[in-house]
């Protein structure tokens, strides 16, 4: 499982926009480095080549001065001294007549070539190239000077080696930087994602954490939190208005119901009695809806959480099963239970009774005769309460809506339900930090409250 999680995380990093942007920047960086190496290498080669040729030209100037002052004999001595000197290492000389008679220096140097000529001395490797040029000192005297270009070759080799290492290391560094940047960005984005999941599952109380750096992510998180504050305040206002309307209308409706009751007691007219009975039932249904709204508002306020205590859920569910067995039998249905002992949670016993009762009543009301209803309880560290039936069930596309207030399936519109029974279940479960999960019982509906 850990390996699968790691692979999924790796895929999310590689697919992230920050990682792709880093790879693009790394590619641009490598391209720029190559251009710099190419331009710098060419410039370096040109500079070194010019310096080598300048060194040869300096030798020509010095030897011409020697020839002018000391003649041919002095020039021969000067060349012989230079051949032995460490200061002229890499330089070779040839002094010869026009008839190609060697007077001093190396015999293998090209003669009579006033332009630059490259050659490989006898016995040297093919890559040990020398460059030479000759000048005419008199009608019958030629001087050639050659220089070893090994330093130029070494410089080119160093440049190529540096470029190769850069190409080898730069992509790895780019991948590492991309990975680190993606991890940093994904951590911040994951915090926002986790918050949105908590908001979807638990409500608007969750907020995006701030790192305290004041960067773009913190500013985004602050804006999201401010937006959530506004939405929460608006939602609270709507709930308060709904509760206020329900509370304010409850009193006149109660008085209306009492008036209808007195009318039923004081009249003996059959038609008037029928009208009064019908009106009284409608008022009772409206009052029941208002009571449910007020109840949901009270639960959503969270004030009941302060009174949470340890609750023996096993005993509570067992008592409810004993209470509802006669009700289900009278409706032509069968209620069974599998309740292990000593399963306890921290909560409000009264609200838990109402939640389970609503689930059982929902199963009894919306299933046909001979339906089997099963209540189950399981777990210790994670408690799971289930109410399942083999009735018609709820279509998959409707399950996410039936927990909403006033939402009723088409087949239930003929009933007296207000569409608030499962909303109360959802509110009580949310107060206890539980999740309501609706699924297919194959056939029927399977409701799980997972604490």
ZIPEHU-V857490 format. One record per residue. N is the residue number from 1. RES is the residue in three letters. OMEGA is omega as a letter, one per 40 degrees, with the letter a starting at -180 (NA if undefined). D_LAST is the distance of its C-alpha to the last C-alpha in whole Angstrom. Layout:
BEGIN
N & RES & OMEGA & D_LAST
N & RES & OMEGA & D_LAST
END
This chain:
BEGIN
1 & UNK & i & 24
2 & UNK & i & 25
3 & UNK & i & 29
4 & UNK & i & 27
5 & UNK & i & 25
6 & UNK & i & 28
7 & UNK & i & 30
8 & UNK & i & 28
9 & UNK & i & 28
10 & UNK & i & 32
11 & UNK & i & 32
12 & UNK & i & 31
13 & UNK & a & 33
14 & UNK & a & 36
15 & UNK & a & 35
16 & UNK & a & 35
17 & UNK & a & 38
18 & UNK & i & 38
19 & UNK & i & 39
20 & UNK & i & 41
21 & UNK & i & 43
22 & UNK & i & 44
23 & UNK & i & 45
24 & UNK & i & 47
25 & UNK & i & 48
26 & UNK & i & 49
27 & UNK & i & 51
28 & UNK & i & 53
29 & UNK & i & 53
30 & UNK & i & 55
31 & UNK & i & 57
32 & UNK & i & 58
33 & UNK & i & 59
34 & UNK & i & 61
35 & UNK & i & 63
36 & UNK & i & 64
37 & UNK & a & 65
38 & UNK & a & 67
39 & UNK & i & 69
40 & UNK & i & 69
41 & UNK & i & 70
42 & UNK & i & 73
43 & UNK & a & 74
44 & UNK & i & 74
45 & UNK & i & 76
46 & UNK & a & 78
47 & UNK & a & 79
48 & UNK & i & 79
49 & UNK & i & 82
50 & UNK & i & 84
51 & UNK & i & 84
52 & UNK & i & 85
53 & UNK & i & 88
54 & UNK & i & 89
55 & UNK & i & 89
56 & UNK & i & 92
57 & UNK & i & 94
58 & UNK & i & 94
59 & UNK & i & 96
60 & UNK & a & 98
61 & UNK & a & 99
62 & UNK & a & 100
63 & UNK & i & 102
64 & UNK & i & 104
65 & UNK & i & 105
66 & UNK & a & 106
67 & UNK & a & 108
68 & UNK & a & 109
69 & UNK & a & 110
70 & UNK & i & 111
71 & UNK & a & 112
72 & UNK & a & 111
73 & UNK & i & 111
74 & UNK & i & 109
75 & UNK & i & 106
76 & UNK & i & 107
77 & UNK & a & 106
78 & UNK & i & 103
79 & UNK & i & 101
80 & UNK & i & 102
81 & UNK & a & 101
82 & UNK & i & 98
83 & UNK & a & 97
84 & UNK & a & 97
85 & UNK & i & 95
86 & UNK & a & 91
87 & UNK & i & 91
88 & UNK & i & 92
89 & UNK & a & 89
90 & UNK & i & 88
91 & UNK & i & 91
92 & UNK & a & 94
93 & UNK & i & 98
94 & UNK & i & 101
95 & UNK & a & 104
96 & UNK & i & 106
97 & UNK & i & 110
98 & UNK & i & 110
99 & UNK & i & 111
100 & UNK & i & 108
101 & UNK & a & 109
102 & UNK & i & 107
103 & UNK & i & 108
104 & UNK & i & 105
105 & UNK & a & 101
106 & UNK & a & 99
107 & UNK & a & 101
108 & UNK & a & 98
109 & UNK & i & 97
110 & UNK & i & 98
111 & UNK & i & 101
112 & UNK & i & 102
113 & UNK & a & 99
114 & UNK & i & 98
115 & UNK & a & 95
116 & UNK & a & 92
117 & UNK & i & 91
118 & UNK & a & 89
119 & UNK & i & 90
120 & UNK & i & 88
121 & UNK & i & 91
122 & UNK & i & 92
123 & UNK & i & 90
124 & UNK & i & 87
125 & UNK & a & 84
126 & UNK & a & 83
127 & UNK & i & 81
128 & UNK & a & 83
129 & UNK & i & 85
130 & UNK & i & 87
131 & UNK & a & 89
132 & UNK & i & 92
133 & UNK & a & 95
134 & UNK & i & 99
135 & UNK & a & 101
136 & UNK & a & 105
137 & UNK & i & 107
138 & UNK & a & 110
139 & UNK & a & 112
140 & UNK & a & 112
141 & UNK & i & 109
142 & UNK & i & 105
143 & UNK & i & 102
144 & UNK & i & 99
145 & UNK & i & 96
146 & UNK & i & 92
147 & UNK & i & 89
148 & UNK & a & 86
149 & UNK & a & 83
150 & UNK & i & 81
151 & UNK & i & 79
152 & UNK & i & 78
153 & UNK & i & 77
154 & UNK & i & 75
155 & UNK & i & 73
156 & UNK & i & 72
157 & UNK & i & 71
158 & UNK & i & 69
159 & UNK & i & 68
160 & UNK & i & 66
161 & UNK & i & 65
162 & UNK & i & 63
163 & UNK & i & 62
164 & UNK & i & 61
165 & UNK & i & 58
166 & UNK & i & 57
167 & UNK & i & 56
168 & UNK & a & 54
169 & UNK & a & 53
170 & UNK & i & 52
171 & UNK & i & 49
172 & UNK & i & 47
173 & UNK & i & 47
174 & UNK & i & 46
175 & UNK & i & 43
176 & UNK & i & 42
177 & UNK & i & 42
178 & UNK & i & 41
179 & UNK & a & 38
180 & UNK & i & 38
181 & UNK & a & 38
182 & UNK & i & 35
183 & UNK & a & 33
184 & UNK & a & 33
185 & UNK & a & 33
186 & UNK & i & 30
187 & UNK & a & 28
188 & UNK & i & 29
189 & UNK & i & 28
190 & UNK & i & 25
191 & UNK & i & 24
192 & UNK & a & 24
193 & UNK & i & 22
194 & UNK & i & 19
195 & UNK & i & 20
196 & UNK & i & 20
197 & UNK & i & 17
198 & UNK & i & 15
199 & UNK & a & 17
200 & UNK & a & 17
201 & UNK & a & 13
202 & UNK & a & 12
203 & UNK & a & 16
204 & UNK & a & 19
205 & UNK & a & 19
206 & UNK & i & 19
207 & UNK & i & 22
208 & UNK & i & 24
209 & UNK & i & 25
210 & UNK & i & 29
211 & UNK & a & 31
212 & UNK & a & 34
213 & UNK & a & 36
214 & UNK & a & 37
215 & UNK & a & 38
216 & UNK & a & 37
217 & UNK & i & 33
218 & UNK & i & 33
219 & UNK & i & 35
220 & UNK & i & 33
221 & UNK & i & 30
222 & UNK & i & 31
223 & UNK & i & 32
224 & UNK & i & 29
225 & UNK & i & 27
226 & UNK & i & 30
227 & UNK & i & 29
228 & UNK & i & 26
229 & UNK & a & 27
230 & UNK & i & 29
231 & UNK & i & 27
232 & UNK & i & 25
233 & UNK & i & 28
234 & UNK & i & 29
235 & UNK & i & 25
236 & UNK & i & 25
237 & UNK & i & 29
238 & UNK & i & 28
239 & UNK & i & 26
240 & UNK & i & 28
241 & UNK & i & 31
242 & UNK & i & 29
243 & UNK & i & 28
244 & UNK & i & 31
245 & UNK & i & 33
246 & UNK & a & 31
247 & UNK & a & 32
248 & UNK & i & 35
249 & UNK & a & 36
250 & UNK & a & 34
251 & UNK & i & 37
252 & UNK & i & 40
253 & UNK & i & 38
254 & UNK & i & 38
255 & UNK & i & 41
256 & UNK & i & 42
257 & UNK & i & 40
258 & UNK & i & 42
259 & UNK & i & 46
260 & UNK & i & 45
261 & UNK & i & 44
262 & UNK & i & 48
263 & UNK & i & 49
264 & UNK & a & 48
265 & UNK & a & 49
266 & UNK & a & 53
267 & UNK & i & 54
268 & UNK & i & 55
269 & UNK & a & 55
270 & UNK & a & 53
271 & UNK & i & 53
272 & UNK & i & 52
273 & UNK & i & 49
274 & UNK & i & 48
275 & UNK & a & 47
276 & UNK & i & 46
277 & UNK & i & 43
278 & UNK & i & 42
279 & UNK & i & 42
280 & UNK & i & 40
281 & UNK & i & 37
282 & UNK & i & 37
283 & UNK & i & 37
284 & UNK & i & 34
285 & UNK & i & 32
286 & UNK & i & 33
287 & UNK & i & 32
288 & UNK & i & 28
289 & UNK & i & 28
290 & UNK & i & 28
291 & UNK & i & 26
292 & UNK & i & 23
293 & UNK & i & 24
294 & UNK & i & 25
295 & UNK & i & 21
296 & UNK & i & 19
297 & UNK & i & 21
298 & UNK & a & 21
299 & UNK & a & 17
300 & UNK & a & 17
301 & UNK & i & 20
302 & UNK & a & 17
303 & UNK & a & 19
304 & UNK & a & 17
305 & UNK & a & 15
306 & UNK & a & 18
307 & UNK & a & 18
308 & UNK & i & 14
309 & UNK & i & 15
310 & UNK & a & 14
311 & UNK & i & 13
312 & UNK & a & 14
313 & UNK & i & 12
314 & UNK & a & 14
315 & UNK & a & 17
316 & UNK & a & 16
317 & UNK & i & 15
318 & UNK & i & 18
319 & UNK & i & 20
320 & UNK & i & 19
321 & UNK & i & 20
322 & UNK & a & 23
323 & UNK & a & 24
324 & UNK & i & 23
325 & UNK & i & 25
326 & UNK & a & 29
327 & UNK & a & 27
328 & UNK & i & 27
329 & UNK & i & 30
330 & UNK & i & 32
331 & UNK & i & 31
332 & UNK & a & 32
333 & UNK & a & 28
334 & UNK & a & 26
335 & UNK & i & 23
336 & UNK & a & 22
337 & UNK & i & 19
338 & UNK & a & 18
339 & UNK & i & 16
340 & UNK & a & 16
341 & UNK & i & 17
342 & UNK & i & 15
343 & UNK & a & 12
344 & UNK & i & 11
345 & UNK & i & 8
346 & UNK & a & 10
347 & UNK & a & 10
348 & UNK & a & 13
349 & UNK & a & 14
350 & UNK & i & 17
351 & UNK & i & 14
352 & UNK & i & 12
353 & UNK & a & 15
354 & UNK & a & 16
355 & UNK & a & 13
356 & UNK & i & 13
357 & UNK & i & 17
358 & UNK & i & 17
359 & UNK & i & 16
360 & UNK & i & 18
361 & UNK & i & 21
362 & UNK & i & 21
363 & UNK & a & 21
364 & UNK & a & 24
365 & UNK & a & 26
366 & UNK & i & 26
367 & UNK & i & 26
368 & UNK & i & 30
369 & UNK & i & 31
370 & UNK & i & 31
371 & UNK & i & 27
372 & UNK & i & 25
373 & UNK & a & 21
374 & UNK & i & 19
375 & UNK & a & 16
376 & UNK & i & 14
377 & UNK & a & 11
378 & UNK & i & 11
379 & UNK & i & 10
380 & UNK & i & 10
381 & UNK & i & 9
382 & UNK & a & 6
383 & UNK & i & 5
384 & UNK & i & 6
385 & UNK & a & 8
386 & UNK & i & 11
387 & UNK & a & 14
388 & UNK & i & 17
389 & UNK & i & 21
390 & UNK & i & 24
391 & UNK & a & 26
392 & UNK & i & 27
393 & UNK & i & 23
394 & UNK & i & 23
395 & UNK & a & 25
396 & UNK & a & 23
397 & UNK & a & 25
398 & UNK & a & 23
399 & UNK & a & 20
400 & UNK & a & 19
401 & UNK & a & 21
402 & UNK & i & 20
403 & UNK & i & 17
404 & UNK & a & 20
405 & UNK & i & 22
406 & UNK & i & 25
407 & UNK & i & 25
408 & UNK & i & 26
409 & UNK & a & 27
410 & UNK & a & 31
411 & UNK & a & 31
412 & UNK & a & 29
413 & UNK & a & 31
414 & UNK & a & 34
415 & UNK & i & 31
416 & UNK & a & 31
417 & UNK & a & 27
418 & UNK & a & 27
419 & UNK & a & 24
420 & UNK & a & 22
421 & UNK & i & 19
422 & UNK & i & 17
423 & UNK & i & 17
424 & UNK & i & 16
425 & UNK & i & 13
426 & UNK & a & 12
427 & UNK & a & 13
428 & UNK & i & 11
429 & UNK & i & 8
430 & UNK & i & 9
431 & UNK & a & 11
432 & UNK & i & 7
433 & UNK & a & 6
434 & UNK & a & 4
435 & UNK & i & 7
436 & UNK & a & 9
437 & UNK & i & 11
438 & UNK & a & 14
439 & UNK & a & 17
440 & UNK & i & 20
441 & UNK & i & 20
442 & UNK & e & 24
443 & UNK & i & 25
444 & UNK & a & 23
445 & UNK & i & 19
446 & UNK & i & 16
447 & UNK & i & 13
448 & UNK & i & 9
449 & UNK & a & 6
450 & UNK & a & 4
451 & UNK & NA & 0
END
